[in-house]
Amino acid sequence: VLAYSFSRRCSYIAESDAAVKEKAIQIGFVLGGFLSDAGWYSDAEKVFLSCLQLCTLHDEMLHWFRAVECCVRLLHVRNGNCKYHLGEETFKLAQSYMEKLAEHGQQANKAALYGELCALLFAKSHYDEAYKWCIEAMKEISVGLPVKVVVDVLRQASKACVVKREFKKAEQLIKHAVYLAREHFGAKHPKYSDTLLDYGFYLLNVDNICQSVAIYQIALDIRQSVFGGKNIHVATAHEDLAYSSYVHQYSSGKFDNALFHAERA
């Protein structure tokens, strides 16, 4: 309902002045961010598409910056919803706006955009490309960048290093992400649970199975406390814990715990 109402309002103000549209875009970023964080990706996508449409109505520098930011958010929710083809189109659109900014002597930080592209490529099992773009994202990390962006780039880079079997780098990256998330967001925050899931992924791949299961359980507990039972973020945590529990219990042949979490997922 919120997403639909916002989209309708955006269509009403298409002929309004730039200040009205700018305020609507800012509201859309907050609303879309809330929906995205909650895992309601389709609604978040609707909101960000409305924001992007408003950005295209004014061919000026401020709205190019807003369009880049909107594309990054849109790419994130499309990744979350497995809309990878649309995600690739969104990345190309963001690049076109960045090129326009560069032609006018302006630069938008590319860390978040490259990090989301890495996530897309990783999800499609294009690991070499994901690794390459993670390196580019790391190069874009600078003073003043939001901690959330830094944490997400470190997480993606760690996962890319894991699949490239560069475990020492992966360990350093994910441990730093875990530390930053805990210090900045706290031990009960979903962003901290995000880092724990990726830490569990690293531990699983270096055969530290027991600790991996324990870390996945902590991440699941955090997500359940924040989101309740029926939520995509909780489901993915159950899924990860199911697999690690299966590996942990493989030698015994007793898969009760793995089955429990798989069914919950």
N, C-alpha and C positions, 0 to 999 in steps of 0.2 A: 504494500500500500504506500509506504514512504517513497519508494523508488518511482512508482507510477505517478504519484502526486508531484514529485520533484520534476519529472520529465515533462509533465503537463505545464507546470509553471514556466519551465524554460522555453517552451513553445510560445507561451503568452508574451514573454518579455523579449522576443527576438528583435522587435523594432524599438526597444527602449535604448537609452543612452549607455555608453560604455561602463559607467560607474555601477549601474544597476546589474549589468551582466557580470561585472567583476565580483560583486557581492554574491551573486548566485553561484558563480564558479567556486568561490571560497566555501560557501555552504555545502556545495556538492562534494568538495574534497573531504570535508568533515563527515558528511553522511556516507559517502562512498567508502571512506576509510573505516568507519564503524561496521558497515555491512561486510566489507572485505575481511576485517579482523575476525568477525563472527563466523566466517565461512559461507556467507550467503552471496556467492560469487555472481550468480545471474542478476540479482538485484543491484549489486555493486557495479556490474558491467553497464546496466541500463543508466545508472546515475553518471558514470564517467563518460559514457557516450554522449549524454546530454551536455555535459560540461565541455566536451571536445567540440560539439556542434556550436556552442556559444563562442568558443575560442576562434573558430574559423570565420566568424562574422566580422572580425576586425583584423585587417592585415597590417598589424603594427607589432613592434618589438615585445611589449609587455605580454601580448596574447600569444606570441611565439613561445615565450618562456612558459606560459601557462599550458600551452599545448604539449610541450615536451613533458612537463610534470604529469599532465593528464595521461599521456601515452604510457609513461612508466607505470602508473597506477592501473591502467587498463591492461597492460601486458601482464601484470602480476595476477589480476583476477582471471584473465584468460588462461594463464598457466595453471592456476588453481582448478579451473574448470575443464582442463585438458583440451582447450580450443587452440591447438598449437598452430594451425594454419593461419587463423586470425591473429594469433600472437606474432607471427612472423611479419604480417602486414602492418601491425601496430609498431613493431620495431623499425620498419622501413619508413613509416610516417614520422616517427620521432627523429630519425636521422635526417629527413628532409628539412624539418624545422631547425635542427641544429646547424645544418649547412646554411640556411638563411641567416641565422644568427651570426655565424662565422663570417659571412659575407659583409656583415655590418660591424665587424670587430668585436662581437660579443661571444662569450663562451658559457655554455651550460654544463655543469658537472655531469660527467657521463657514468659515474660509478654505479648508481642505482640502475640505469638502463642496461649497462653491460652485465650487471649481476643478474637481472631478470632474463636477459638473453642466455646467459649461462644456465640458468634454471630450465629454460625451455629446451636447450640443446641436450642437457643432461637427461631430461625426461624422455627425449626422443632417442636416447642411447647414442648420441653423437658426441662421444666422450673427448675425442681429440679437439674438436671445435670448442666444446665447453671449457676445456682446460685453457685453450688459447684466449678465450674471451674473459675468463676469470683473471688471467694475468693482466689483461687490459683494464679490467675493473679495479684491480688492486693498485694499478698505477694512478688511478683517478682519486684514490683516497687522500684527503687533504684536511688541514685544520679547519674546523667549523662545520664539517659535514655531520649531519644528524647521526647520532649513535646507532639508531635503528638501521640505517643504510650500511654503516661500517660492519655491524654485526652480520647482516644478511650477506654482504660480499664475502666476509671471512668464512661463513658457513658454506656458501657455494664453492668457494675455492678449496676448502677442506675436502668436500665430497669429490670434487674433480681430481684432487691429488690422490684420494683413496683408490679410485678406479684406475689411476695411472701407476699405482703401486708405490707412490712416493709417500710412504707412511710417516716419516719424520716430519716432513712439511705439513702433512695433514694434521698430525697431532698438535703441532705448534699453533696452527691456524684455528682449529676448533677449540682448543683450550683457551686461547685468547678471546674468542667469541663468547664462550661460556662465562669467562670472567667479566667481560664488558657488560653482558646482558644482566648478570646477577647484580653487579655494582650499580648499574644505571636504572634497571627496571624492577629489581627485587626478585626474591626467590619464589614468588607466587604468580609471576607474570607470564602470560602466554609466550612472550618473546624468549624468556628464559627456557621455557619448555621446548621451543623450537631448536635452541642450541643443544639441549640435552638429547633430543632425538638424533641430531647429526653426530653428536659425540658417541651415542650408542651405535650408530652406523659405523663409525671409525673402529670402535672397540670390537664389534662383531667381525670386522674384516681383518683384524690383527689377532683373531682367535682368543680374545679376552671375553669369553662368552658369559661367564658369571657376572662380571661387572656390567656388561652390556645389558643383560636382563634387568639388573638393579636400576640402571640409569633410565631405561625405557619405562620402568614402573614409576619412577619419580615423575617423569614427563607426563605419563598418563594421569597420575594423581592430580597434577597441577591443572591439566586440561579439564578433567572432570569437575574440579572445584570451581573453575571459571565458567565452563560452558554447559555443565549438566551432562545428561546421558546421551541424548540424540543430537549429535553434531558431527560434522565432517572432520573437524580437528581431533575430536575424541576417537572417531573411527580409525583415522590413520595411525594414531598412537596405539590403539588396540592391535592394528595390523602389524606394526613393527614389533610389538611385544610378542605377538603370536609367533612370528617367524623366529625371533631370537630364542623364545622358549622351546620351539620345535628343535632348533639346533642344539640347545642345551640338554634337552631330554632325549636326544637321538640314540645315545648309547644304551639308555635304559629301556627304550621302547614304550615309555609311558608318556603319552602326549596330552594328558588331561588339561594342563595349564594352557598349552598351545591351542587346543581345541576351544577352550573357554573364550580366549581372546579373539580367535578367528570368528567364532559365532557372534560375539559382541560387535566386531567390526562390520 
